[in-house]
Amino acid sequence: MLESEACYDTLDDLIALQYPPFRLLKLFCLQSLTSGGIKASRFDTLKRDIIQTYGFEFLFVLQNLEKVGLLKRKDSIFDSTSPFASLRKSMNLILNDVDTSEPNDMAYVSSGYAPLTVRLIQVSMIGFSGKEEMLRELPGRGIDILQSFPPEDFITVAKKGSPDQPLGAWAKRMSNKQPANTTVTTSIGTSKPLLLVFYIGGVTYMEIAALRFLSNSPTFPYSIMILTTKIIDGSSLLQSLQ
């Protein structure tokens, strides 16, 4: 699925085997996210089979998954684009050959997949110039805020945007900006500026492992501190939508 292959027959077989429901739903959502949605005929069949196999209460779970965008019904045969497929290629999310003896990429933590959020952090260190199309593939609205001292509240900062894009990319990045004075000493004894990474809603253990790998890399210019509202996994995320 991560390589944009359709695995509908596998999903059918798992439903017939009464695979644990939330593990199945994780695969269902993964198929939808990586393929840009599931074509209508397949979507309706899988949805019906899940409800008949696991009970009517999963109808509400499926509806909630659609509301938050984890499941998408592809109604048009011309809607074949997949944002994830574009991101996978442009950000090199899949590595087929991972060096396990001397790992040099964060994909090592999952034996081949670099978490998207962590790869974004890595790419942002060299700037997104020329990669604006890649950023447009990301779901949701992007907000670029240049922090000042003393800091301003968010409403004040947001009003500085243009009328048509009040929360758009209105803040021009400062060229040759010096890093903050805050530094930490890593385990190898070198001092790096501190980079705070916030996850609103939750972070997974895979992302934490990838961020630690990145932070400990001698070529990455920052030591990373992770702040989050919660540590989550796929099952706990889906179960919260019951």
N, C-alpha and C positions, 0 to 999 in steps of 0.2 A: 504493500500500500504506500509506503514512504517513497517508493520508486515509481509511483503513479500507475500501478497496475490495478486492474479491477479484480476483486476477489469475492464476487457475489456468490459463486458456488460454494466457497468456503463458509461464508456466513449462513447460507441455507443449511449446510451440513451441521454446523454448530447448533443452530436452532433445533434441528431434528434430534440432535444428541442431548438436548436440554442443558447446554453449556450454561455455567453460572450467569445469571442475567446481566449483571453490571459489567462483567468482563466482556460479554457479548456487545453490550451497548458501547463500550469503549472502542471496540473494533468497528462498529457501525459508524460512530462519529469520526473515527480516523479515516475510514473510507470516504466519507462525505467531505471532510476537510481537505484531504490530499487530492481529490479528483474534482474539486469545485462544485460538489453536489452530486446527488444520485438521481439518475434519470427516473422519470415519473413512474413508469411501469414497475421497475425494480423496487423503487421506494415504497410504493403502495403494497407490493407483495411482501416485502420484508416487514413492514409495519404491521400488516395483518397477521403474519405468522408469529411475530413476537407477542402480540396481544393474545392470540389463541393459545400459545404455548405457556406464557408466564402469567397471564391473568389480565383482567381489564384495567387494573390499577396502573399498568405500564402505559396505558393510553395517555395518562396525564404526564408521565415522565417524558414520553416522546414529544408531546406538545410543548413542554418546557424546554426541551433540547432544541426544538425548532425556534422558539422565541429568542433564545440566547445565541443562536447562530451556529451551534455545534452540529446540527443536522440541517441539510438544505435539499429541497425537492427541486430537481432540474426539469422544468416544464418544456423548455424549448430544445429541439435537437441541435440548434445552432449555438446554444450556450455550452460550448465545450472547453472554454478557457479555465484553467486552474491556477489561481494565484500561488498556491504552494509549489506547483511545478516550476513556475518562474523563479520563485525564491530559492528553491532547492538548487537550481543551476547557478543563479547569479551569486548566491552566498555560499556555495559549496557545502551544503548541509550533509551530504552523504559521501563518506569516504569508504571505498571498497577495500583498500589496503591500509590497515592501521598498524603502525609499528608498536607492538606491545613491549618490546625490550627497551626502546628509548622513545617513548611517545613524544611527539612534537605538535600534536593538535588536540583540542578539547574533545573531539569525537572519540578519543580513547576511552572516555568514561562510560560510553555506551556501546563500545565495539563497532562504531561506524557512523553514528548519527550525532551531529553537533546541534545542541538545542538552539532553536531560532533566536530566543531572547539574548542568549549569551553571545551568539555570533554577531548580533546587532551591536552589542557593546564593543566587541573586538573591532568591527568595521568602523564604528563611530570614532575610534581613536585616530584614524587616518582621514576622516571626513567623508561626507556623502556627496561631494562634488562629482557630478557626472553620473550619479546613481539615483537620481530623483525618481526615475521610473520604477526602480526597485522598491522605494519607500511607498509608492502609491499602491503597491500590491498588498500592503499590510492592512488588516481590518481596522476599522475605527478611524478617528480623527487624530492627526498628529499635532502636537503642541510643542513649539520650540520657544523656550523662555530663557532669556539671558539674565542671570541673577545679578543684582546690584547690591551695593553696600552703602547705607543700611538697607536690608531687604524690604521690598514692597509687598503688600498683600496681593493675592492672586487677582482679585477683581480690578485693582488699579492697573496691574500689568496687562491684563486682558484687554482693557479699554484702549490700549495703545495700538491695537491692530487696525487693519483697514476695515471699513464698514461691511464689506462683503465677506471678509474672512477674519472675524474678530479673534479667533483662536488659531489662525493659520500660522504659517512660517514667517511671522513678521519680524522676529528678532534676528538681525544679521549676526552671523558668528564673528567673533573677534579674531582677527588673524594674528598669529604669533602670540597668543595669549599665554602668559606665564601660569604654570600650575599653582594651586593654592599652597600656602606654607605648611599646611598640615601634613605631616609625614609619619609613617610607622616603620618600624624595623621588622623585616621579614626574618624567616627562620635561617636564611643564609647570610644574615648580617648586613644586608644592604638596605638603604633607606629609600623609600618611594613615596610620592604623594598619595594621599588616601582618596579613593574613589568610593562614594556611597551609591549603592544600587538599591532602589526601592521596588518592591513588588507589591502592588495593591491588589488584594484578593487572594494571594497565595503564591508560593513558590514550591517547585517539586525538588525531590532529593537529587534528581539528575541535573537540574539546573544549578543546585548548590555545588555539586561535585565538579561541574564544568567551570563554574566561577572560581572555585578554589584552584583548579588546575591552571586557569588563566592568570590568576593572581600570583601564583608561584612561578610562572614562566619568566625567565630572565629577560625576554624580549618585550614583555608587556610593561608599559611605563607606570602602572599604578598597582597599589595593593588595595584589594576590594573588601569592603565591608558590606554585608547583605542585611537589609532591613525589610521585614515583611509583616503583613497582618496575620499570616497563617502559613503553616507547611501543609501542603495538600498532595494528594495523588489522584489518579484518574477515578478510582472507585469512590473516594470521599467526595470528589467534585460532583459526580453524577448522582450520588445518593442525596446530596443536598438539594437536588431538583425534584425530589419525590413530592 
